[in-house]
């Protein structure tokens, strides 16, 4: 069990605000932390990993105190059993794939490196250097390196954001395979709705440092009060007025569609919003999520 109850004063584009994160996370669960950029998501991961310190509160992982302002405990990152995968891979360029993983190994069990390499299908690339690998291959190496340290918690800070959609989908499968195989508590930061829905047990939404929603993805993204024949999640690309109506152009997966809006819809929906498109009485309806 991970018990988190921390605060941290942050400086955002709109001024100062306070990150307040209070939550208990079950072992072996997969949690996604989502919300607008600058809301404190990455800072939360850094606080958990020990790369930054909260102003107050405590972090307890499996009864081990990582941080306590009251007891004046603040364990260094290397003393916290946490694996961290960043957006930019952070691989050592002068080390081979095997050597990158060996660097993170806490013992001399090199057979475990072979097991992880096989799991993420990198065995044939073990002697290659990072600059000879594709972006997807480098990210798989970064995932493997985080795993060989046998962490209690795996932190993923938008690890797939720089990849194309096909590679994202493949690595999403790799992440869930790793999560289940090693039974690791996993915390992901993501802005991708399909990624959240596919991977998460629960989604924690943060706005300006405060948890505003915490629920299963089905409950967050599917409005069960609507007697819908279908429902899709999309992004509003554009809204144009045509005579007395408004036409919204919406990206759904790799497809683009148009939905008719009325003026009242514009009070809630604007360009760039994530929306749920559903049907009710055979008429399409659109709702911001």
C-alpha positions in Angstrom: 0.0 0.0 0.0 1.2 3.5 -0.9 0.0 6.3 1.4 0.5 9.8 0.1 -0.5 13.0 1.9 1.7 15.9 0.7 1.6 19.6 -0.2 4.0 21.6 -2.3 3.9 25.3 -3.3 4.3 25.7 -7.1 4.7 28.6 -9.5 2.4 28.3 -12.5 1.7 30.5 -15.5 -1.2 32.1 -13.6 0.8 32.6 -10.4 1.4 30.5 -7.3 -0.8 27.5 -6.4 -0.5 24.6 -4.0 -0.2 20.9 -5.0 -2.3 18.9 -2.5 -2.1 15.2 -3.1 -3.8 12.9 -0.7 -4.5 9.3 -1.8 -3.9 5.7 -0.9 -2.8 3.4 -3.9 -3.2 -0.3 -3.8 -0.2 -2.5 -4.6 -0.1 -3.8 -8.2 -2.6 -1.2 -9.4 -2.2 1.0 -12.5 -3.0 4.7 -11.9 -3.0 7.5 -14.5 -2.5 11.1 -13.3 -4.1 13.4 -15.9 -5.0 17.1 -16.3 -3.9 20.2 -18.0 -0.2 21.1 -18.4 1.3 23.0 -15.5 -1.1 21.5 -13.0 1.5 19.6 -10.9 1.5 16.1 -12.4 5.2 15.8 -13.2 6.1 17.5 -9.9 4.0 14.8 -8.1 6.1 12.1 -9.7 9.3 13.9 -8.8 8.2 14.2 -5.2 7.4 10.5 -5.0 10.8 9.6 -6.6 12.7 11.9 -4.2 13.9 14.2 -7.0 12.2 17.1 -5.2 10.8 17.5 -1.7 7.3 18.3 -0.5 6.7 21.3 1.8 4.8 19.1 4.3 3.2 15.7 4.7 4.3 12.1 4.3 4.9 9.4 1.8 4.8 5.8 3.0 5.4 2.8 0.7 4.7 -0.6 2.2 5.2 0.7 5.7 8.6 2.3 4.8 8.7 6.1 5.2 10.0 7.8 2.1 9.2 11.3 3.4 7.9 12.8 6.6 8.0 16.4 7.4 7.1 15.7 11.0 9.8 13.0 11.5 12.3 14.9 9.3 12.8 12.0 7.0 13.5 12.5 3.3 15.1 9.5 1.6 17.4 10.1 -1.3 16.2 8.7 -4.7 18.6 5.8 -4.6 17.1 4.7 -1.3 13.6 4.6 -2.7 12.7 1.5 -4.6 11.3 3.3 -7.6 11.8 3.0 -11.4 11.3 6.2 -13.4 10.9 6.5 -17.2 11.2 10.0 -18.7 10.0 11.4 -22.0 13.5 11.8 -23.4 14.6 8.2 -22.6 17.8 9.4 -20.6 19.9 6.5 -21.8 23.7 6.5 -21.5 24.9 7.1 -25.1 28.3 5.4 -24.6 26.8 2.2 -23.2 25.2 -0.7 -25.1 21.7 -1.8 -24.4 23.0 -4.5 -22.1 25.3 -2.1 -20.3 22.5 0.4 -19.7 20.5 -2.3 -18.0 23.5 -3.6 -16.1 24.0 -0.1 -14.7 20.5 -0.2 -13.0 20.9 -3.8 -11.7 21.2 -3.9 -7.9 22.9 -7.3 -7.9 24.9 -9.5 -10.3 21.9 -11.5 -11.5 22.6 -10.9 -15.2 20.1 -13.6 -16.1 17.4 -11.3 -15.0 18.6 -8.7 -17.6 18.2 -11.5 -20.2 14.6 -12.2 -18.9 13.6 -8.5 -19.2 15.2 -8.1 -22.7 13.3 -11.1 -23.9 10.1 -9.8 -22.4 10.4 -6.5 -24.3 11.8 -8.2 -27.4 15.2 -6.5 -27.3 17.5 -9.6 -27.0 18.8 -9.2 -30.6 19.7 -5.5 -29.8 21.5 -6.1 -26.6 24.9 -5.0 -28.0 23.7 -2.0 -29.9 24.2 1.6 -28.8 21.3 4.1 -28.2 22.1 6.3 -31.2 21.6 3.2 -33.5 18.1 2.6 -32.3 14.7 4.0 -33.3 12.7 6.1 -30.8 10.4 3.2 -30.0 13.4 0.9 -29.4 15.1 3.5 -27.1 11.9 3.8 -25.1 11.7 0.0 -24.7 15.3 0.1 -23.4 14.3 2.8 -20.9 11.4 0.7 -19.7 13.6 -2.4 -19.4 16.3 -0.4 -17.5 13.6 0.8 -15.0 12.4 -2.8 -14.5 15.8 -4.5 -13.8 16.1 -2.5 -10.6 13.0 -4.5 -9.4 11.1 -1.4 -8.2 8.0 -1.4 -6.0 6.7 1.5 -8.1 7.1 2.3 -11.8 6.7 6.0 -12.7 6.0 6.9 -16.3 6.1 10.6 -17.3 4.4 10.7 -20.7 6.8 8.1 -22.0 5.1 7.6 -25.4 4.3 11.2 -26.3 7.0 11.6 -28.9 6.1 8.4 -30.8 3.8 7.9 -33.7 0.4 6.3 -33.2 1.4 2.8 -34.4 4.4 2.7 -32.1 2.4 4.2 -29.2 -0.1 1.3 -29.5 2.7 -1.3 -29.5 4.4 0.2 -26.5 1.1 0.5 -24.6 0.9 -3.3 -24.9 4.5 -3.6 -23.7 3.7 -1.4 -20.7 0.7 -3.4 -19.6 2.6 -6.7 -20.2 5.4 -5.5 -17.9 2.9 -4.2 -15.3 1.1 -7.5 -15.1 4.2 -9.8 -15.5 6.2 -8.2 -12.7 3.1 -7.1 -10.6 4.4 -3.6 -10.2 2.4 -0.6 -9.0 2.5 1.7 -12.0 1.7 5.5 -12.1 1.5 7.1 -15.5 1.1 10.7 -16.6 -0.7 10.9 -19.9 -2.9 13.3 -22.0 -4.1 10.6 -24.3 -7.6 9.5 -23.6 -7.4 6.1 -25.4 -4.1 5.4 -23.5 -5.7 6.2 -20.2 -8.7 4.1 -20.9 -6.7 1.1 -22.2 -4.1 1.0 -19.4 -5.6 2.4 -16.2 -7.4 0.9 -13.2 -8.2 4.4 -12.0 -7.6 7.9 -13.3 -6.8 10.8 -11.0 -7.5 14.2 -12.6 -5.6 17.2 -11.2 -6.4 20.9 -11.8 -4.0 23.5 -10.4 -2.7 21.0 -7.9 -6.0 19.7 -6.6 -7.5 16.3 -7.2 -10.9 17.0 -8.9 -11.8 13.5 -10.0 -10.7 10.0 -9.0 -12.6 7.1 -10.7 -12.4 4.2 -13.0 -11.9 5.2 -16.7 -15.3 3.8 -17.7 -17.1 6.1 -15.2 -15.1 9.1 -16.2 -15.4 8.8 -20.0 -18.7 7.0 -20.5 -21.8 8.8 -19.2 -23.9 5.8 -18.1 -26.9 8.1 -17.6 -27.1 8.4 -21.4 -29.0 5.6 -23.1 -26.4 5.6 -25.9 -26.3 3.4 -28.9 -22.7 4.5 -29.4 -20.1 6.7 -27.7 -16.7 8.0 -28.8 -14.0 10.2 -27.3 -12.6 12.9 -29.6 -10.8 16.3 -29.7 -12.4 19.4 -31.1 -10.2 20.7 -33.9 -12.3 23.6 -35.1 -15.7 25.2 -34.7 -17.3 27.3 -37.5 -20.6 29.1 -37.8 -22.7 28.0 -40.8 -25.9 30.1 -41.1 -27.7 29.7 -37.7 -25.8 26.6 -36.6 -22.3 25.7 -35.6 -20.3 22.9 -37.1 -17.6 21.2 -34.9 -14.8 19.3 -36.6 -13.7 16.5 -34.3 -10.8 14.1 -34.4 -11.7 10.5 -33.2 -8.7 8.2 -33.3 -7.3 8.6 -36.8 -10.6 9.8 -38.3 -12.2 13.3 -38.5 -16.0 13.8 -38.3 -18.3 16.8 -38.0 -21.1 17.4 -35.4 -23.7 20.1 -35.5 -23.8 22.3 -32.4 -26.3 24.9 -31.2 -25.3 28.2 -29.6 -25.8 26.9 -26.1 -23.2 24.2 -26.7 -20.5 26.9 -27.1 -20.9 27.9 -23.4 -19.2 24.6 -22.6 -17.3 23.4 -25.6 -14.4 25.2 -27.4 -11.5 24.3 -29.8 -9.0 21.9 -28.2 -11.4 20.3 -25.7 -11.7 16.6 -25.3 -15.3 15.6 -25.7 -17.6 12.5 -25.5 -19.8 12.1 -28.5 -22.8 9.8 -27.9 -26.3 9.2 -29.1 -29.7 9.8 -27.4 -33.0 9.2 -29.1 -30.9 8.7 -32.4 -29.5 12.2 -32.2 -25.8 12.9 -31.6 -24.9 14.7 -28.4 -21.6 16.1 -27.4 -20.2 16.7 -23.9 -16.9 18.1 -22.6 -14.8 15.6 -20.5 
